[in-house]
Amino acid sequence: MAGIDSFNPLLYSQSAAALEAAKKSKKEEEQKKTEKTKTRFADLLHKAEEIPATDPDLPIEIASMEIDEAVAFLMDEVTMAGEELKNSPLPECYEAYKKKITQFLHFVEKNTYDIENQVGIRSPRFKNRKKYTIVTVVNEKLEQLARDIMFIQSSQISMLAKIEEIKGLLVDLLS
């Protein structure tokens, strides 16, 4: 039989060795890829640790404080700025008070509420899916405290509202 090769074990052992070598090289490539991803993730993690945890809208002083300490600090800032505005209603005091109120409300919003977006089920009547935003109160104590502060500061806040209304009327007159 001229068309059939005889059994040559050397031929098969070389192909098995070649397959084994190919498997090893694939495993090494996969390990290199996972190591690259691990280092990338680790690099991102280290970069995130280097970036300050505070928001640029918030004062730097509260970065190292606990939530309760930060709230007390921000409340004191709002109270002092409110008293200063009440004693001398100057534009600088108005701007300082507005900034302190904004910082306090931003901190409360950031640490009190958890906001989650969900996409609803597509109905045959509507082409687009409805989007739902679910707001959950995480820290009820902080929310109550924010309400109390806003109630205490209501006279200054109403003064701010009147000033903003006057500014709006002036802008309307100019345009």
C-alpha positions in Angstrom: 0.0 0.0 0.0 1.8 2.9 -1.3 -0.7 5.6 -0.2 -0.7 4.8 3.5 2.2 6.0 5.7 3.5 3.8 8.3 3.2 4.6 12.0 5.9 7.1 13.0 5.9 7.9 16.8 8.4 10.7 16.4 6.0 12.6 14.1 3.2 12.4 16.7 5.4 13.2 19.7 6.5 16.4 17.9 3.0 17.5 17.2 2.0 16.8 20.9 5.0 18.8 22.0 4.1 21.6 19.6 0.5 21.6 20.9 1.8 21.7 24.5 4.1 24.6 23.7 1.2 26.5 22.0 -0.9 26.0 25.1 1.9 27.3 27.3 2.3 30.3 25.2 -1.4 31.0 25.2 -1.4 30.7 29.0 1.5 33.1 29.2 -0.2 35.6 27.0 -3.4 35.4 29.1 -1.4 35.9 32.2 0.3 39.0 30.7 -3.1 40.4 29.7 -4.5 39.9 33.2 -1.4 41.4 34.8 -1.7 44.4 32.5 -5.4 44.8 33.6 -4.4 44.4 37.2 -1.8 47.0 37.0 -4.1 49.4 35.1 -6.8 48.9 37.8 -4.2 49.3 40.5 -2.9 52.5 38.9 -6.5 53.8 38.7 -7.1 53.0 42.3 -3.9 54.7 43.4 -4.8 57.8 41.3 -8.2 57.8 42.9 -6.6 57.8 46.3 -4.4 60.8 45.4 -7.4 62.9 44.3 -9.0 64.7 47.2 -12.3 63.2 48.2 -13.9 66.6 48.6 -15.9 68.4 46.1 -14.5 71.6 44.7 -17.7 73.4 45.8 -17.1 72.4 49.4 -14.5 74.0 51.7 -11.2 72.2 52.0 -11.4 72.1 55.8 -14.1 69.4 55.8 -12.0 66.9 53.8 -10.6 65.2 56.9 -13.7 65.6 59.1 -16.4 63.0 59.9 -19.9 63.7 58.6 -21.1 65.1 61.9 -18.1 67.3 62.4 -18.5 68.6 58.8 -22.2 69.3 59.3 -21.4 71.3 62.5 -18.7 73.2 60.7 -20.9 74.1 57.8 -23.8 75.0 60.1 -21.5 77.4 62.0 -20.4 78.9 58.7 -24.0 79.5 57.6 -25.0 80.9 61.0 -22.1 83.3 61.1 -22.6 84.5 57.5 -26.3 84.9 58.2 -25.7 87.0 61.3 -23.2 89.1 59.4 -25.7 89.6 56.6 -28.4 90.6 59.1 -26.1 93.1 60.8 -24.7 94.6 57.6 -26.6 93.9 54.4 -23.8 94.6 52.0 -23.2 92.9 48.6 -20.1 91.1 50.0 -22.1 89.7 52.9 -24.8 88.7 50.5 -22.4 86.8 48.3 -20.7 85.1 51.3 -24.0 84.0 52.8 -25.2 82.7 49.4 -22.0 80.7 49.0 -22.2 79.2 52.6 -25.9 78.2 52.0 -25.0 76.6 48.7 -22.1 74.7 50.3 -24.3 73.5 53.1 -27.1 72.3 50.8 -24.6 70.7 48.4 -23.1 68.7 51.3 -26.5 67.7 52.6 -27.6 66.6 49.1 -24.4 64.7 48.6 -24.5 62.8 51.9 -28.2 62.5 52.6 -29.8 61.2 49.3 -29.0 58.3 47.1 -30.2 58.9 43.6 -30.8 55.9 41.2 -31.9 56.0 37.6 -34.0 53.2 36.2 -35.3 52.6 32.7 -38.9 51.3 32.6 -40.3 48.5 30.5 -41.0 49.5 26.9 -44.7 49.6 26.2 -46.3 49.2 22.8 -47.9 52.7 23.1 -44.7 54.6 23.6 -41.7 54.3 21.3 -39.2 55.3 24.0 -38.7 53.8 27.4 -39.6 55.9 30.4 -36.8 56.9 32.7 -37.4 56.9 36.4 -35.3 58.6 39.0 -35.6 57.2 42.5 -34.4 59.3 45.4 -33.9 57.5 48.7 -33.2 59.3 51.9 -30.1 57.6 53.4 -29.5 59.9 56.4 -32.8 61.1 57.8 -31.1 62.8 60.8 -29.1 65.0 58.4 -32.2 65.8 56.3 -34.1 66.9 59.5 -31.1 69.0 60.5 -31.1 70.7 57.1 -34.8 71.5 57.4 -34.2 73.0 60.8 -31.3 75.1 59.6 -33.4 76.3 56.6 -36.3 77.2 59.0 -33.9 79.1 61.4 -32.3 81.0 58.5 -35.7 81.7 56.8 -35.5 85.5 57.3 -32.0 85.7 55.6 -33.1 83.3 52.9 -36.2 85.4 52.2 -33.8 88.4 52.0 -31.7 86.5 49.4 -34.8 85.7 47.5 -35.9 89.3 47.4 -32.4 90.4 46.2 -32.4 87.7 43.5 -35.9 88.9 42.4 -34.6 92.5 42.2 -31.6 91.4 40.2 -33.9 89.5 37.8 -36.1 92.6 37.4 -33.1 94.7 36.6 -31.9 92.2 34.0 -35.4 92.3 32.5 -35.3 96.1 32.3 -31.9 96.1 30.7 -32.8 93.6 28.0 
